[in-house]
Amino acid sequence: MPNHITNLISFGDQPEQVAAFHQMLRDLRQKDGVYGSIDFNKLIPMPKALDIESGTRTTNGLDAYRRFITGDKAGAEAFQKEHPEEWALGKQAYENIQQYGSPTWYEWCNKNWGTKWNAYSCVELGKDDDTLEFFTAWSSVPTILEALSRKYPDQTISYCWADEDIGSNVGEAVYKNGEMIDANIPEPGSREAYELASDIMGIDLADFDLYLSADKSTYEYHEDPSKTKRTKDGPAR
């Protein structure tokens, strides 16, 4: 399983900003997703041809098809006869590389979205809410924010992210007209990094047995056996 990255996006809390935010929610809602989901495909569309199996079978087929292209026809034809599905996957992957620069969805998404999956675990929002919240796998998605900002150039967009590995991979940025205009990315493991992650994830660091160090420069783990340990979603089982 990947590290889940909490992502928060807001246009601001003034009435006209909230109205624009809700228009964005309607524009970018995932098919069959909750009100408050966001579909990266609506900002940076992935070509349908890339939606093929990613993994060993495709890699094997791609290797065989490349051998065929470079002249090893006998070996490639034997592979095609014995493994027709892998051959078909490899042929499609080869054509995808030529046209799109990536063999499958996996490589393309990482390259173009900055993460391997679409947004997931999106929080359902009400009509007065002004902050989008969702998870991404392993990484924040600045490329998506640039595209979002280009789509809504009149809005000043605030973006925050925090890794479930509390105190690392955490930051905040502001986007306007397709560009990042401000950013704060604390040093991993610093007091600021822990406290910013706490604010973004909506957690109490003490619930994770994290306490301010003696010199007040960071947080340190000190287990308290008398407490019920918690996760972001509630008590651990």
TIROKE-441795 format. One record per atom (N, C-alpha, C): y, z, x. Coordinates in pm, whole numbers, plus 50000, padded with zeros to 5 digits. Example, Ala and Ser with C-alpha at 12.3 -4.5 7.8 and 13.67 -1.06 7.14 Angstrom:
BEGIN
494315078051319;495505078051230;496705078051320;497755070851285;498945071451367;500035078751290;
END
This chain:
BEGIN
498805000050084;500005000050000;501265000050087;502294993250042;503534993050121;504335005750101;505295008050190;506325017850161;507195012550047;507455020949948;508335017049838;509775019849878;510625009849863;512045011349893;512805012449760;513515023349741;514375024749623;515645016749645;515975008249547;517184999849553;518075003049433;519355004849459;520335007049353;521434996549363;521794990449249;522854980449245;523804983849132;525114983449161;526124986149059;527324977149078;527964973648967;529214966148970;530414975548957;530184988348930;531264997848907;531135004048769;532005013748740;531895021148614;533025018448516;533925009048548;534985005648454;534434996348345;535034996848224;534464989248111;534214974548141;535154967848207;534954953548235;533854951448339;533694960948432;532634960048532;531264962348468;531194971948378;529944974748308;529544962948220;530534956548158;530264944748075;529674933548160;530244931248278;529724920848368;528334924548418;528114937248443;526804942148487;525734939148382;526044941648257;525054939148151;524844924248127;525864916148152;525644901748147;524664897548256;524814903548375;523884900948484;522464905048445;522314916648381;520984921048338;520344910948243;521124905548154;520584895548060;520234882648133;521064878848229;520824866448303;519574867048389;519324878548452;518314879448558;517064887248518;516944890748392;515794898548346;514494891148372;513494898548419;512174892648439;511524889248305;510764878548304;510004875048184;509044886548154;509114891548030;508294902847986;508664915848058;509764915948133;510194928148200;511084936548112;511284949148152;512154958148076;513604953648092;514444958248003;515884956048018;516334964848134;516654958448244;516924965548368;516074960248481;515214950548451;514454943748556;515294932448614;514954928348736;515654917348800;514624908048863;514784895148839;513854885048889;514494877649005;513964879849125;514524873349243;514454858149233;513454853149159;513334838649141;514544832549073;515274840448997;516454835248929;517674834749021;517524840349140;518584839749240;518214830349354;516984831549402;516474822749508;515084818149462;515004806849392;513734802749332;512674799049436;511464803849414;510344800049499;509684787549442;509494776949521;508794764949472;507394768349421;507004762749309;505714765949247;504534762349336;504684752149420;503574747849507;503144758849603;504034768449630;503724779149724;502874790149661;502704789849530;501974800349461;500464797849472;499974798649595;498544797149622;498054809449696;496754810849703;496134822349768;496604823649912;496954835949949;497344838850087;496264847450150;495794843350267;494764851450331;493834842950416;492654848550446;491724842350541;491254828650496;490954827150366;490434814150320;491474803150340;492714806150309;493764796050328;493984793250476;493974803650558;494134801750703;493014793250761;491784795950719;490644787950767;490784773350724;491174771350598;491354757750549;492474750550620;493554757750648;494694751850718;494294747750860;493534756250927;493064752851063;492214740251060;491314739450961;490444727750950;491244715150920;492234716450831;493024704550795;493864699950915;494354709350993;495104705551114;494204698351214;492954702751225;492024695751314;491804681451267;491734679851134;491574666551075;492784657751110;493974663451097;495214655951124;495294651751270;494784660451359;494904657651502;493704650051559;492764645851472;491724636851517;490304641851515;490084654751489;488724660151484;488154657851344;487954645251310;487584641951173;486174646351139;485234645251232;483854649051205;483754663951171;484374672251256;484334686651232;485044690551103;486184684051077;486944687050957;486194682750832;485534671250838;484794666450722;483594675350693;482974680750797;481864690150778;482364702850711;483534707650754;484134719450692;484464716650545;485034705050517;485404701350381;484174701250289;483074696050340;481854695350260;481274709150233;481344717950332;480764731350319;481684741150247;483014739250263;483984748650204;485084740850130;484764734650018;485754726049951;486984733649900;486824745949854;487964753549803;488904757149917;488354761450030;489204764950145;489914752550198;489214741350196;489834728750239;491044725450151;490864726650020;491964723549927;493134733049949;492844745749972;493914755350000;494634751750130;493864748250232;494464744750361;495314732250354;494844722350278;495624710050261;496944712950192;496904721150085;498134724650015;499064732750106;498484741950182;499284750050274;499974741150378;499254731350429;499844722050527;501014714450465;500814709350343;501884701950276;503074711050246;502784723750213;503874733250189;504704735550314;504034736650428;504764738550555;505684726750582;505164714750558;505974702850583;507204702450493;507034706750367;508124705550271;509014717850263;508404729750277;509164742050252;509224751550372;508504748350478;508544756650597;507634768750594;506834770350488;505924781750474;504654777050406;503494782650443;502244778050382;501984783550242;502364796150217;502084802350088;503274810950044;503104816649924;504134825349870;504474836849964;503474842250034;503684854250115;504704851750226;504494841450303;505414838450413;506794834450360;506794826550253;508074821950198;508904833550145;508274842650070;509014854050014;509594862850123;508784865850224;509304874050334;510474867250404;510384854050420;511434846750490;512704845350405;512554843050275;513684839750190;514214851250105;513354860850073;513794872549997;513934884950085;513214884950198;513214896750284;512154906950247;511304903650151;510234912450106;509134903850046;507914909150041;506804900550000;506644898949850;507204908149772;507044907649627;508414907149558;508374903549432;509544904849346;509864919649327;511004922649263;511324936449229;510254942049137;509914954849154;508904961149068;509304975649038;508604981548941;508924995048894;510404996148858;510894985948789;512304985648748;512534996048639;513625003448650;513955013948553;514595007648430;514075011148313;514655005848189;516025012148166;517005003848129;518385008448114;518835007747970;519855015847940;520495015747810;521805008247815;522445006747700;523644998347690;524825003947767;524845016847798;525965022747870;525685025048018;524465022148063;524125024348203;524825014248293;525075018248417;525815009448507;525155007648644;523895012048658;523215010948787;521795005948768;521474995148838;520124989448840;519294996748944;518055000248909;517175007149002;515795000849000;515264997749119;513944991549129;513384993949268;512104990949284;511454991849414;511304977949476;511314977549609;510844965949685;509844970949788;509054961649842;508014965349938;508544964450080;508534975750151;508784976850294;510244975450336;511044967950261;512364964350314;513414963850204;514654966050245;515784962950156;515924947850146;516814943250057;516884928750030;518324923550039;518924923950158;520304919150171;520484904450135;519454896250161;519564882050125;519694880349974;518964888349899;519084888149753;520474892449710;521014902549776;522364907149742;523414896549771;523244889249879;524174878349909;524134867949798;522924864549752;522784854749644;523354860149513;523114872949486;523664879149366;525184878849369;525744881849485;527194881949500;527794867949487;527074857849533;527544844049514;527524840149366;526544845249294;526434841949151;527524848749070;527944860549115;528994868149045;530124871149145;530854860849187;531804862449299;533004871349268;533284873449140;534434881749106;534114896649109;532844899949122;532444914049119;532324919849260;532734932149276;532484939649398;531204947649375;530164944149449;528824949349421;528444959949524;528084971749473;527604982549560;526084982249563;525544983649683;524094983049702;523664994549793;522665002049749;522095012949828;520585011449833;519985015749942;518535015149954;518035027050035;516805031150007;516205042350079;514685041050079;514115042450197;512665041750217;512025054850170;510795054150119;510085066450083;509745074650207;509805068550325;509745075950451;511135081950470;511345093450411;512685099150395;513395100850530;514625095650536;515425096850657;515385084650746;514595074550707;514575061950782;514815050350686;515275039150740;515465027150659;516295030150534;517465035550554;518335039550444;519755034850473;520485030950370;521855026550392;522565022950263;523805018750278;524605014550164;525545003450211;525834994050120;526674982650156;527444978050034;528494970250060;529314964549954;529384949449976;529214941849867;529224927249873;530324921649784;530924910949831;531954904049753;531894889149787;531824880849684;531874866249702;530844861249804;529644866749796;528554861949880;528474867950019;529324877650050;529324883350184;529304898550179;528684904550279;528764918950296;530124922250356;530894930550287;532234933850335;532344947950390;531304956050367;531324969650421;529874974650423;529574983550515;528214988950524;528235002350595;527305010750557;527065023550623;525555025150637;525065024250761;523635025450787;523445036750889;523125048750840;523025060250931;521905058851032;522065065751142;521015066351243;519755072451181;518585065751194;517365071351137;517105085551190;516725094351100;516435108151137;517645117151146;518825111751124;520045119951129;520225127650999;521065137651003;521385145350882;521925136150774;522815126950810;523405117850712;522335109150649;521355104650729;520285096050676;519455103550572;519095115950603;518325123950507;519115126350379;520385130050393;521175133450275;521505121250191;521725109750256;521955097450179;520685093550105;519535094550171;518265091550104;518045100749984;518375113450000;518245122949890;519095118749770;520325114549797;521215110249688;520675097549620;520215087949699;519765075149644;518475077049563;517545084849616;516245086649551;516265097149441;517355104849436;517465115249333;516475126549354;516325130949478;515365141349512;516065153049578;515385164449578;515815176249652;514975176949779;515615176649894;514865176550020;513965188750034;514375200049977;513555212049985;512225210349912;512195201749810;510935199149741;509925192149831;510415186349940;509555179650039;509435187950166;509805200850156;509735210050269;510595205550387;511735199350355;512675194950457;513905203950452;514225210050567;515315219750574;516215216550693;517485219950678;518465217150782;518085224250911;518185216951021;517835222551152;518865232951195;518515240751297;519395251451344;520745246051388;520755234351451;522025228751497;522715220051390;522075219251270;522635212251154;522795197151176;522025191551271;522155177251301;521135168751226;520085175051173;519025167651106;518285177051012;517215171750952;516335180150869;514965180550935;514305192150923;512995194150983;512005198550877;510745194950901;509675198350807;509175212450835;509215220850733;508665234350740;507925236850610;506605236950617;505815238350495;505895252450441;506095253350311;506115266250241;504875266550151;503825273750189;502575273450113;502695279249973;503785286549946;503945292649813;504475282849709;504925271149755;505535261549663;504545250949621;504735245549499;504015233649455;504725221649510;504015214049592;504655202449655;504935191749551;506055184749566;506465174849468;506605161049531;506475151149446;506825137549483;508045133749401;508565121749425;509735117249348;509435117249199;508175114149161;507815112649021;507285125548958;507275136549033;506825149048974;505885156549066;505285167549016;504405175549101;503205167549150;502835169949275;501645163449329;500415168949261;499385160749248;498145165049183;497035166649288;
END
